[in-house]
Amino acid sequence: MRRYPWIVLVSLFFLVGCQDPYSNQKAPPSSKETSKFGSYQNVFNNTYQGPKGGDSGVERWKVETGNAYNKGNTKALVTIVEFSDFQCPFCSRGAKTLDGIVKKYKGKVRLYFKHYPLSFHKDAHLASQASLAAGAQGKFWEYHDKLFANQKKLKRPDLERYAKELKLDMKKFKAALDKGTYKKQVDDDFVQGGQVNVSGTPTAYVNGRKTSVDAKKIGELVDEELKLAAGAKTTGDAYYTELIKKAKSNKPKKIAKKEKKEEVIQNVSVGNSPNTGPEEAPITIVEFSDFECPYCSRGAKTAKKVKKAYGDKVQLVFKHYPLAFHIHAKPAAYASMAAREQGQFWAYHDKLFANSKKLDRASLLKYAKELGLDIPRFTQNMDSYAVKAHIDSDMKQASKVGVTGTPAFFINGRMISGAQPFSKFKEVIDEILIKKGFKKSELPEEPAEVVEVGNAYYKGSKDAPVQIVEFSDFQCPFCSRGANTLNLIAKAYKNKVQVAFKHFPLSFHKDAPLASQAALAAGAQGKFWEYHDLLFENQKKLKRPDLDKYAKELGLNMSLFALALDTAKYKAQVDADLAQGSKIGVSGTPTIFINGRKAKGNTFEELKKQIDPILLKNGYKKSDLPEKPKRVIKVGNAYTKGNPKAKVTIVEFSDFQCPFCSRGARQVGEFIKYYKDHVRLVFKHFPLSFHKEAHLASQASLAAGAQGKFWEYHDRLFANQRKLKRPDLERYAQSLGLDMQKFKAALDNGTYKGQVDADLKQGGKNGVSGTPTMFINGEKAKGYKFDELKKQVDPILLKLGVKKEALPKRPPKVVKIGDAPYKGSPKAKVQVVEFSDFQCPYCSRAANTLNTLAKAYGDKIQVVFKQYPLGFHKDAHLAAQASLAAHAQGKFWAYHDKLFANQRALKRPQLEAYAQQLGLDMGKFKAALDNGTYKAKVDAEMANGTYIGVNGTPSVFINNKPAIGLSFEKLKEQIDPILLKNGYKQADLPEKPLKRINTKGAYSKGNPNAPIKIVEFSDFQCPFCSRAVGTLKKLQKAYGDKVQIFFMNFPLSFHKDAHLASQAALAAGEQAKFWEYHDKLFA
């Protein structure tokens, strides 16, 4: 029989939405490529502790938001970036989906829009430019909605009509389209899309994680990301930037310095613009600004700071660029120039920025009066042609030098865009000054703020050389940690520092202002710091009755305390702290100043790096500087494992409902097994508030411990994390033979609630914010895997006198095969082991590849299947057990294929239906599932997988080493060298088998004996399939008798008319008119 090369054309561009058929970009083969082997990543891969960037265990792409338009809370912890095309029908649906997500997760999500106009959507690029032109007039989202509502009408006249409907300035709008003002921004978005593997539209990224625009999928990712971000120290841009810092990108590497293109220097003339500083100054800073722009207000403060620091070395020039969507900005600009006519420009400038939300005509006149200006002259100048012409001239100049937003600064012609910090200005200015011959010693440091301590409470000495002022909020979870750190600083440095507390209750923390007043009321009775500690220990209980309760606990005079709160005696002091903080740039909490400079970081180590140099400059010796105090975590009545007299103590704060803790428990449990003589493990309870069953589960474990079964019960809970309701807890107790009367009474009476709460409090005091968190001899552990623990414990033991050869060693990591199902020969020289999950879509693909591999290599390899159901796949564990029940009856592979063919239908009834179809003994099969006969086996395979490094599925090992890549070709590259080393010849090694497609009954055209067979799977309602028709006709014309083309029907479920159209084509075919009818349908 003759073998033909077969080409399969599957016209399924739509699967990710609209996709450019001319794009050469590859989509990632799986959701994780950062590990050595392809894997559908288990998202539960780390503690709930905020961003870990590129090493968080999930694949993230470095999708920078840049100047894209956004909606939602700018401080949200979840950033969604959408790449979209205004002419793509799927994008229209996607826009509604994403809008729904923003509404559903109000305040928790922000959405950015990026342009990705596909080449075959002829009107899409101009539509994108038009949306940006509308955005420049403050109407991006309204225009965005118009475009999606009118996708079939996106020609230039239509775009202008929509602009008119939105009352845009048509002159500006048309000019932007005529000049292609926003063409580059659209092109830049498109290029960025390519760099992060966008290959079709719409494509979304949830905190850098690529996904299709599907409400359910995105919702799941948002939920996961919110969990991962619990306890994050930053929000918004800062959090997102840190998260994607190490993420993937196909962006070309930066050009080496020597090849770096010279920076563009703009010729920005000063003209007769308001300025301050000598004309001959070596540095001229020209600022383009808008009095209604909040960023400009910040930029103005920084510019003032720069001028003050550099003095006569800098001339500062102010130019106007009032943005069209700031309706009061132009009149404010006119008013400032009118004030200039009376020599008061800078004073008026300061007034406007201090009141940027009140810039109506009446307010502008009021500020002029406050400055003692001549009002008739002021109004005359304000409305004069000369003033308006000056503003217009500034705006034209701004456009010429590339200004598109405010604030924009030019330092000797070099542009700095946005409200950048002092350090950014300093970097550019210092570089220029050094080139002009100035010495480094002549250049100023960033000026320190004057932070008056006033009547704030403090620790340490008021005469100390180091003054630390913290602006804090009793309801802010990050401030609680900051308080612990500063307490350690005060203890360690004693009178070398002054640590002062300032109140900065954030507006969205409703109970924080009263809590601050209460702390000051307690301070008036000599108990500020004790009350401060109680508030931070009880941050979720700060209502008035709670505040009174804490005052009573401290033995305060309740009449005085109540009177202070009732009369708001200390409100003015709290407000003064808030005003002081705002004035010096505090916008979030905690914010710490060290001798007037904003501290970088808030850990003990980070603050120490900033404190010690100041003390050394003030005459202290290195030996006078303290080390970080050793953290002592009291064991109390916690349960322990290992040697009670061990030199190393590991304290684990854990949560029975946390999936990471389950892994941590396995890892640390195995570690103790090998290190039992040297290490003691202490278990502390830290049930997270959003795990509703975790607290009672902790109490139940202590109730079991009272009957001598803590660790056995601990293991039960972690083995059954999804079943922790009261009846479940009682069932586990019964299975361990506990006295049920005592057990139930302990839960009913909350006997151990106090102990769990005490552990929570202790954890909080020691900086625990997520689980699992472990401490090794008081130091926070870096990781909890066996090797990570070993790296931290061994040096301690060596320092304590344990000899290197006495340190425990773990046996090499080996995949345990046992009686796992396999294909091929158990005596083969190559063993391929797959850890898989029947509900994982990537595993289904991997199963097909491994099946092909087993067929191709026969007895030269052994292909083994191991179970690794992921925690978030609800039906996977039972499906794994069912496959083993089928294995017991000799039908594993047939059942395996059934499960992968029906991944969305894996509930108990369906598992039984598949067993019945395969003729299994249903009595035995059902009994195996009812009794959980194979549950322990599945768990054991998972434990073995975790032990050897599996953290997602599919994970493949070749001779105990992780496989690199999961395609047939990649696996072949790793298998063949092993076989060649073991005596096989190159001729013995197989090629990848060709796909055999059954074309029986399919209509074809061309030579039946042609050497090339092309099979097209198509849908009569799919627009991309219509294009493929023309391509295939050209192909046939070019190759003639060398090709035969087959047509296979593949009507998509969401194309409602496609199935009947396919039937109709076949009916026409019965009358010998298939191809003619085929052409009619596509036309």
N, C-alpha and C positions, 0 to 999 in steps of 0.2 A: 504493500500500500504506500502511496506517495505521501511524503510529509510536506506540508505547506507552512511557510511563515504566515502567521495570522496577525492582522492589525485590528485592534478593537477601538472603535471611536465611540465613546459614551458621551452623548450630548447632554451633560448634566451640569452645565455651568451654574445653574440656579441654586445649587445646593448650599452655597454660602451667600445667596442673593445674586445680585448682578456681578459678573466677573469678567474682567477684560480678557478675551480669548487671545489677545496678542501679548499678554504679560508673560514673562519668563520666570516670575517669582515663584518660589516653591513655598507651599504652606508647610508648617512644621508637621512631622509625621506623628507626633504624639504630644501630649500636654506637658511632657518634660524631656528636655534634651540636655539638661545641665549635668545629669549623672552620667556614669559610664555606660549605662544601658537604658534603652527607651523605656519609659514608664508612665502609666496613667497615675498621676501623683495623688497619693492620699493627702488631702489637705490638712488632716490632723497630724502635723509633722513637727510642731513645736509648741512651746507654752503660749498661753494667751498673753503676750507681753509686748505687743507693738512691733514695729517694722524691723525686719532683719535683712532687708535689701535682697541682694541676689542669692543669699544662702538660706532663704526661708523655707526651702523644700518645695516651692511651687515655681513653675516657670513664669517669669515676669519679663516683659519687654520694656525697654527704656523709652516710654512715650512721653516726651516732654510737651507740656501744655503751651508754652510760648505765649503768643499774643492771641490765642484763640478765644472766641466768645464763650461765655459760660453762664450757667444758671444753677441755682441751688446755693447752699451755705458755703461761703468761701473757706470756712474753717473746718469743713467736713473731713472725716477720716477716710472716706471712700471717694476716689476720683474716677469718673467714667469718661473715657475719651472715645468719641464716635468718629469714624471716618465714613463720609457719606457723599452722595451724588444726588443733586436735586432732580435729575431726570430718571433716576432708578426707582421703579415701583416698590421694590422691597424696602428701600430707604424711607419711603413715605410711611409705610407701616412701622418701620423701625423707629421713626421719630415719635410716633404715638406711644410705642412701647416704652421708650426711654423717658418720655414725659411722665408716663404713669409711674415709672420707677422713682423719679425725682419726687413726685407727689407722695408716693407710698412711704418713702424713707425721708420724709421732710426733715431737713436740718442735718441729716446724716450723710447725704450724698451731694456731690457737685458734678455737673455734666459739662464737658467741653466738646465743641463742634469743630471737626477738621474736614477740609475739603479734599475729596478724592474723585474728581470728575473723570469718568471712564472715556477712553478715546472714541468709542462708537456712539457715545451720547453727545451729539454735535452741539447741543445748546447748553450743556451742563457747565462748561468752564466759564462762560460769560455770566451764567446765572449765579455761580459762586462769587464772581467779581462784584456783581450787582448787590448780593447780600452783604458783602463787606462795605460797599459804598453806603448802603443803608445803615450798617452798623456804625459807621463814622458819624452818622446823624442820630445815633441812639436808638435805632430801630432794627437791630439785627434779627431778633427773635420773631418780631412781627412779620418782617419780610420773609424770613425762613418759612414761617407758617403759610404765607401767601404762595410761595413757590411750590411747596408740597401739595397745596390744595389745587394747584393749576399746572400739574406736571406736563400736560400735553401742550401747554401754551407758554413757551419759554424763549420766544424770539425777542429781539431787541424792543420792538414796539410794546410787547406784553410786559417786559421788565420795566419799561418806563411807566406804563399804566399803573402797575402795582405801586411804584414809587409815588405817583401822584395820589393814589388812594390813601397812602399813609402820610400824605402832606409833607413829603420831603422837599428840601430845597433842590429843585429840578436842575438848576444851573450847575450846582456842585455835583449832583448825581450823574448827569450826562458827561460832565468833564472827566469824572473818574473813569467812566467806561471808555470814553474817547481816548484818553491817555494811557489806558491800561494800568492805572494806579495800583490796583490790587492783584494784577496778574502774577507778580512774583510771589506774593503771599500764598496764592492758590497753588502755584507750582511748588513752592517750598513744602506745603502740606502734603502734596502728592509724593514728592521725593521722600519725605519723612515716613509716609505710609509704606513705601517700598522698603525702607530701612527696618521697619518693625513687622515685616512679613504680611502686610495687607495685600490680598490678591483679588478681592472682590468687595462689593458694598451691599449692605452696611456691615462694617466690622467694628466691634467695640472692645475696649480694654478696661477691665475693672481693676484698678490699682495695678495696671500693667499686665493683667492676665487676659490673654486673648480669648474672645468668645463670639459666637454668633449673637445676633440681637434677638434673643428669645427671653420673654419675661421670666419664665421659670428658672432658666440657667443663670440669668443675670441676678435674679433674686437670691439664688443659692450662693453665688459668688459674693454678693454684697453681705449676706449674713455671715459667711465665713470670714470675710475681711474685717467686719465689725468685731467679731470674736478675737481675731488675731490682733486687733488694734486696742483691745481693752487694756487700759493702763498705759497707753502711749503718752510720752512726755511732751509731744508736740502735736499740732493740728495743721490742717490745710496744706499750704505750699511746703512748709518745713517738713511735715510728716511724709508727704508724697515724694519730695526730692530725696529724702533719706532712703525711702523704701525702694525707689528705682535706681539708686546710685550705682549698684552693681548689676543691674538688670541687663538683659540681652539687647543687642542692637547690631544691625548689619551696616551701621554707619561707617564710612571710610575713616581710617585713622587720621588724626590730625597731621598736617604737613609739618615736617621737621622745622625747627626754628630758622635754620639757614634758608629754607625754601619759603618761609612764611611771607605771604603777600604783605606789602607795606600798607599800613593803616591809612584809611582815607582822611585827609586833613581838609576840613571845609574852611573856606574864607568867609567868616562871619563878621561882617563889619559892625562896629559899635554904633556908628552914626550918632544921632543926638538922643539916644536912649538913656533912661535913668541909670546912673552908675555910682559906685562908691569905691574909693581906693585910687592910687595914682595911675595916671595914663601910661606912665613909663614902667609900670610893674611888669616883672618877667612873666607873670601868669595873668591871663584874662579869661574869666569865666563868664560866658554868655548863657543866661537862663531863659528858656521859652516856657511861659507858665500861664495858668488859668486860675483865677481867684476862687472859682467854685469847685475846683478839683481837689479832693481830699489828699491825693498823693502829692500835689503841688505844695500843700501846706507843710507836709513833712519835708519835702525837698527844700523849701524855703528855710526851714529851721537848720537843716544840714548846711546849706550854703552860708548861712549866718555864722555857724560854728566854724566853717572852713575859713571864712574871712577873718574871724577873730583870732584863730590859731596862726594863720600865716601873715597877718597884718599887712604891711606895705608891699609884701611880695605878690599880693593878689589884688586885681581890679575886678569887681563884681558888677555885671551889667544885666539889667532886667528887660526882657522883651515879651510882648503879649502874644498869646496864642489861645484865645478863648474858643473852646470847643462848641460846635453847633448845638449839641444836645444839652449844654449848660445854659439855660435861658437867661440867667442873670450875669453870666461871665462877661459879656461884652459891655453892658452898662457899668459894671464894676471896673473894667479896664479903663473906660472913658473917665470915670470918677477919679481913679488913681492919677491919671495924667492931668486932670483938673487940679488935683491937690499939688501936683508937681509945680504947676504954675505959681503956687504960693510957697514953694520951697519945702513942702511936706510930703513928698512922694513916699519915702521909706516908712515914715510914721503911719501914713494912711495904708500903705501896703501891709504893715503888721496888723492894723485894725481889721482889714478885710480877711486876712487869713485866720485871725482869731475868731471871726464871726462868719465863716464861709457858708453857713446855712441861712444867714439873714442878709441877703444882698439885694433886696427890693429897693426901689427908689427912695422910699421914706428912710430906710436904714442907712443908705449911702449918704443922705443929707444929715442924718443924726451923727454919723461918725465925723463928718466935716465940722459940725458944730462943736463936738467934743474936742477937736483939735484947734478950735478957735479960728477957723477959716472964714473968710469973707464969703458969705453964702450967695448973694446975687452974682458975684464974680465967679464963684465955684460952679453954679448952675449954668451960667453962660458958657464957660469954658468946656464944661462937661458935654454940652450939646453942640459944640462948635465943629465946623468942618475940619479944622486943623487937627483936632484930637482924633476924630474918626479916621482921618487920612493916615495918622501915625499908626494907629492900630492895624489898619488894612495893610500898610507897608510892612509891619512886623510879621503879619501872617503870610504875606507873599514871600518874604525872605525865608521864613520857616519852611515853607513848602519847597523852596529852591535847595535848601541844605538838607532835606530829607526828614524833616520833623513830621511825624504822623500822630503823635500823642503827647501828653504832658505828664510830668515835667520832662524837658529835654535840656541837657547842659552841653556846652561846647567849651572844653578846656584847651585853650590855644588851638581851636579848630577840631579837637578830637571829641567825638560825641560820647556822652554818657546818657543812656536813656533810662528814665524812670527815677523813682525816689530811692536812690542808692544810699548806702550808709557812708559815714565819714571815711571809713577805711578805703572805699573804692576811689573817692576823690584823692585821698592821700597817695594811693598807689600811682595814679596818673601824674599828679602834681610833682611828687618827689622825683619821679623818673625824668620829667622835663627839667626840673631845677638842677639835678645832678649833672645832666647833660650840659647845662649852662654854667657849670663850674662851682655850684654850691656844694659844701661838705655835708655829709650825713648828720654831723653833730649840729649843724645850723637849722636842721629841719625839725618842726615841732612834733610832739606826741599828740595823740588824740586828746583834746581837752577833757578834763574830768568834770563831771557835774558837781555842783555843790548840793550835797544831800544833808540837809539839817536834820539832826536826830530829834531836836526839840524835847518834848515830854514823852517820847516813845519809851517803852520798856526795853531794857537791854541786859545782856549778860557780859561779863568781862569788865574791862576798865574803860572809863570815858576818856582817859588820857592815852589809850593804846595807840601805837603807830599805825595799826590797821583797823579801819572802820568798816564793818560789814552791815549793810542795811538791806533787809529783806521786805519786799512788798508782797503780802500774802492774803489768802482768802480761806476761811475756815471750812468752806464747803468744797474746795478744790482738791481732788485726789492727789494731784502732783505736789501740792503744797504740803500735804501730810508727809510725803517723803522728804521734801526740802527741809521741813522742820526737824526731822530725825537727823539729817546730815548736819545742819547748823548746830544742833545740840551736841553732836560729836565734836565739831570744830571748837565750840565754846569750851567743852571739857578738856580737849587736847591742848589748846593754845592758852587757856586761862586768861591772865591779864595782858597777854600780848595782843589780844584783839578785843574789840567791842562789837557785839552782835546785837543789833537793834531790830525790833519788829514794827513794821508799819502796816496799816490796814488798807487793803485794796479789794473790797468785796465786789465781785463781777456782777453785772446787771442781771445775768440769767441764773445766778445762784440766789434764789429768793430768800433763803434763811440766813445768808452770810452777813448782811448789814447788822441785823439784830445780834447775831453771834459775836460780832466785833464789839458792839456796844456792851454786851454782857461781859466779855473778857476785860474790858476797861473798868467796868463796875467791880469785877472781882479784884482787879489790880488796885483799885482804891482801898481795898481791904487787905492788901499785901499778898494776894494770891493770883497774880496775873499768870505766871508761868505754869502753875498747877492747873489753872482753869484752861489755859492754852492747850496743855497736853490732853485734858479730858475732851475738849472739842475735837481735836484731831483724831482721837481714838474712837469718837462716836459721830463721824461726819454725816451719817445718814439720819441722825436724830438731833436736829437743831431747831425744833419748834420751841415756842415759849415754855411749855411745861417741861421739856427736856432741859432747857437752860436753867430753869428754877431747880430742877432735880440735882444737876451737877453742883450748883451753888450750895445746896443743902449738904451734899456729900462732903464738901470742903469746909463745912461748918461756918459758912458766911452768915453775917447778920442779914436775914432775909427781908426785913423791912427796908433797910437801906438799899439792898440789891434790887428789890421790886420797884422802889421809888425811882431809882436811876433809869430803869427800863421804861417805866410808865411815863416818865417826863422827858424821855430821850435826852438825858443829861449829857451823854457822850457822843451823840450823833454828829455834832459839829467837829469833834476831833477826828472821827472816822472820815467825814467829808473832806476835812483839811488834808488828811493823808492821801485820799483819792486824788484831790486836786494837785497835790505836790507830785504824786507819781505820774499823773498825766502830763504835767509840765516838763518832766525830765525824760519822757519817752516810754513810760510803762504802759503796756497795752494788754498784757496777760500775766498770769501768775503761775508759779512764783517768779519774781524778778529780783535778782540780787545785785547790789552794787558793792564793789570793794574799792574803798577810797575814791568814790565818785565815778568809777568806771563799771559799766555793765559786766558782770561776771560771765565767763564763758563756761557753760556747764554748771551742774549743781551736785556732782558727787564729791565725796571727801577728797579724792585724788585730784579732781579737776580744780577745786577751790584751793587746795594746798599748793598747786603749781603757781597760783597767782598771789598767794599770801607770802610764801617763803622768800621770793626775791625782794619784797618790800621790807621784810624783817632784816634780811642780810644787809640791805642798804642803810638800815637804821642801827647798825652796830651789833646785831645779834650774830653769833657764830652758828655754823652748821649744826654743831652738837646741841645747840639750844632748841633746835626745831623738832617738834614732836613727830613721831610716826603715827599712823592711823591706829586708834585704840583697838585692841582685840575685841571682837564681838563675842560676848558670852551668851549662848542660848541655853537657858536652864532646861534641863531634861524633865524635871518635875516627875509626874506620875505617868509619863508617856510610855508606850510599849517599845521594847528594844529587841534587837537581834544581834548576834555576834558576841564577842568577848566583852563583858561588862567593864573589864580593866584595860581595854584596848587604848592605844596611844592616839588613835584617830577616831573621831566621832563624826558620822554623817547624819545631819538632821534633815529630814525630808518633810517639806510642807506639801500636802497632797489633797486631792479631791476625788472621791470615788466615782464621780460622774464625768470626770475629765478624761478624754481619750488619750491625751499625752501622758497622764499620770499612770494609766494602765501600762503603757510601754515603759515608763520610768520605773515602775514597780518591778517589772520583769528584769530590766537591766540591772538595777541596784540589788535586786534579790540574787541574781547570778553573781554579781560582784562580791557580795557578802559570803556566798558559798565558797569562793576561793580565798577570800581575805579574812575569814571568820576569826582567826587568832589575832589579827592586827587591827581590825575595824569593828566599831559598834555602830549599828544603824538605829536611829531614833525616828519614830513616826509621829508627825504632828498633823493635826487636821486643819485644812484651809478650804472649806467648801465655798465655792464662788457663788455670788448672789444670784447669777442667772442660771445656775444649776439647781432647780427647784427641789430635787430629791436628795441632794448631796448632804445637807445638814443632818437629816434624819438618818441617813445611811451611816454617817460618822457616829452618831449616838448609838446606833444599833451595833456597830463594831466594838464600841466600848462596853456595851451590855454583854456582848459575847466574850470580851476580854475578861470581864468580871467572873466568868465561868471557865476561864483558862483557855479560851479558843479565839483570841484576837487575830492571830496571823492566819488561821484557817478561814475565819470569816472574812478577813481582809482579801484573801485570794478569791473567795466566792464572789465578793462584790465586784472586783475588777474583771472577773470572768463573765459577769452578767450586767455590764454597765447600763444596758438599756432597760433593765427590769429592776428598778429600785423603789417601787411603790411599797407601802406598808405590808400588803399581803406577801409580796416577794421577799421582803426582809424576814418575815416570820417563817416563810417556807425554808429559807437557807438556814435559819436557826434550828428548825426542826430536823433538817437533814444532817446537822452536826450533833444532834442528840442533846441540845440544850434544854434546861428546865424552862419550859415555855411560860409558866406563870411568872417567874422572875423576869424573864426577857420582856414580856409584854408590859409588865408593871413599870420597868425601867423606861420604856418608850412612852407609856401613858403619862408618867409623872415627870418626864423630862429630866430624869436623874443625871444624865451626862451632858445636858445642854450647856451647862456652865463650863464644863471642861473643854467642849468644842469651841465655845466663844472665847475662852481664855487663850486657846491655841491661835485663833484668828487674830486676837488682839496682839499676841506676842509676834506673830508673823508680820502684821502691819508695822509694828514698832521697828522691826528689823528689815524693813524695805521690801517685804514680799508683796507682790501685786498680781502675780499669775502663778499657775501651777503646771507642772511640779517645779518647786524651787528647793534647791538643796544647799546646805552649808557644810563645808568640810573644815572642822576645827574653827568654826566661827566665820570663815571666809566663804562668800557666795561661790558655789561651784560653777565652773564653765562647762556646761553640758553634763549629761547624765548617762551617756552610753558607757559601756564597759571600758573601752580604750580611753575615753575622755576622763573617767574617774581615775583610772590607773595612772595617767599622766600627772594628776594632781596629788594623788595619795603617795605614790612611790617616793618623790623627793622628800616628803615629810618624814616618812619612815626611815629613809637613809640618814636624814639629819638627826633623827632620834636614836641612831646607832644600829638599825637593822642592816645586816649585810646584804649586798646586792643579790648574791646567790640565794638568799633566804626569801627574796620577794616572790610572791606567788606568780605562776605563769598559767595562762589559759591555753588549753589545747587549740590547735589550728582550727579555723572555721571550715567545717565540712558540711556539705549538703547531705542530710540523712535521707537515704532513699527508702529504706524499709520495704513495705509491700505496696508502695505507690504504683499506680498504673503506668505502664510504659509501652512504647512501640520500639521495634528494633531489637537489638541483642544486649542482654545484661553483661556479656563478655566483651562488648565493643570497646575500642580504645578511646572513643569520644562519648562523653556523657553530657547530654543537653538537658538541663532541668529548668522547667518553667514554673514560676510562682504566679498563679492566675486567679481571677475573680470572674465568675460567670455573668455578673451584671456590668462589668467594665467593657465599654465599646472597643477600646484598644486591644483588649485581651481577645476579643472575637477575631480581630484581624491577625493577631499574633498566632492564634490557633490555626488559622488557614495556612500561614507561612510554615509553621512547624509540621503541619500535616504534609505539606509539599516536600519539606526537608526530609521527613521520615521516609516518604515514598522514594525520593531520589537516592538517598544513601543506603536504604535497606538495613542490612545487619552490620554495616560499618559503624553505625552510631546507635546510641540508646537515647530516646526522647522520653523524658519523665515528666509527669504532671503532678504539681504540688498545689495544695489549696492555700489561698491567701485572700479571703473575702474582706474587703475594706469596710471599716466601721460605718461609713455613711451610705453604703449600699444595703438597704434594709433586708432585701430578700436573698442576698448572696450567701450568707452563712448556711441557711437551710438548704439552698440549692447545692452547696458543696457537700452537705451531709447526704442529700438525696443521690448525688453522683456516686458517693461511696457505697450507698445501699445498692445501687445498680451494679457497681463493681463487684460486690459480694455475689451477685448472680451472673457474673461474666459479661456484663453489658456496659462497662464504663464508657468506652469510646463512642458507642452509639448514643448513649444518654448525654454524654459531653456535647456531641454535635447537636442534639435536640435543644439543649439549654442555650448554646450560642446562637442557634437559629431563631430562638424565641426569647431574646434577652429582656424584653419588656413584659413578659408574662411568666413570672417565676414565683407566684404565690402557691400555697400548698395544694389547692385543687389542680392547678396546672402541672405541678410536679408529679402528681398522681396520674394525671391524664397521659403524660409522656411515658411513664412507667408502664401503663396499661397498653399503650400503642406498641411498646417493645416486647409485650408478652411476659412481663416480669410477674413473679409470685407476689400478688398484691398484699396478702396477709403479712408476709415477711417485710415487704417494703414499708408498709404503713407502720408496723411495729418498730422498725428501725428509726423512723422519724418521731414517733410518739415517745419512745424511750430515750431519744438523744444518743443512740448507740454510737454514732460516729462523731459526736460533738467534740469529745476529748481529742480525737485524732485530728480533726480540723484545727483545733486550738494548738495542738502540738506542732503541726506543720507551720502554723503562723509563727509560733515561738521560734522554731528553727530558722524560718525566713528572716525574722527580725534580728536574730542572733548573727546571721551571716551578712546582714546589711540591707535586706529588702525594706523599702519604705513606700513602695507604690507598685502598681501592677500595669502591664505584665513586666516581670523581672526575670531575665533569663541568665543562667550560669552555664558556662562551658568548661567542663573539668574543674569545677569549683571557683572559676573566675567569672566576674560579671561580664556578660557579653556586651560588645560595643555595637549598638545598632540592632535593629530587629528585622531588617529586610532579608530575603533569601540570600542576596548577594553579600551583605555584610556578615551574616552568619557563616556563609561559605568561606569567606576570607579568613575566618578564625578556625574553622574546622579542618580545611585542607592541609595547612602546615602540620597539624598534629598527626593526621593520617600519613602524610609523606614521611614524617620522622619515624613512624611505626611500620615502615616497610611497604606501604602502598605506592603504586606508581601513578604518575599524572594521568595516564590513560584509564586508571581505575576510578577516577573521581568524576562524579556526574556533573552535567550542565543543568541549569534551571529548566525544569520541564515546561513545555509550551502549554498555554491554556487551550483546552479543546472546547470549542463552543459548538453546541448542537444547533445547527442551522436548518434542521429538517423542517420543511413547511414554510421557511422564510422566503420571501421574494428576493430575487437577485438580478443584477444586470452585469453583462460582461462575459468573458470567456470562462466556462465551467472548469477548464483545465489550466487556468491562469496560475502562475507560481505564487502570486500574492492574493490573499483573501482579506478583504476589509469588512468588518462587521460594525454596523452603526446601530446603537440603541437610541431611539428617538421618541419624541412626543410632538404630535401635530399642533399642540397649542403653545409650544415653547418657542419664543422669538429667536433664541440662539440656534435652535434646531433648523429653523427656516434658513438661517445663514449658512449652516453646514451643508445644505442641499447644493448651493452654488459651488462651494468648495469641492464637494465630491464629484460634481459634474466636470469641473475643470480637471480634476485628478484623472478621471476616466478618459477624458479627451486626450490628456497628455500621455497616459501610459497604455491606452488602447487595450489590446488582448493580454497584457501582462497582469491586469488586475480583474478581480471579480468582487462586486460590492453587494453585501447582504443588508437588508433592512429588518431590524427587530423592533417590535413595539414596546415602548416603556412609558405608558401614560402616567403622569404624576397625579397623586391623590388630590392636590389642590387645584389642578386644572380640570374643572368639572365636565368639560365637553370632550376631553381628550380620549377617554376610553371608548366612547361611542364612535368617535371619529376613526379610531383604529379599527373597530369592528367594520365600519362602513368601507374602509380601504380594502379590508380583506374580502368583503362581499363584492367589491368592484373587481378584485383580483380573480374571483371565481369566474368573472365574465371577461377575463384577460385584459383588464384595464387598470391593474394595480398602480403602475407608475404614473399614468395620466391622472388618476384620481389623487394620488400622492402629491403631484405637482399642484393640482387645484387646491387641495387643503392648505398647503404651505403658502400658496398665493393669497 
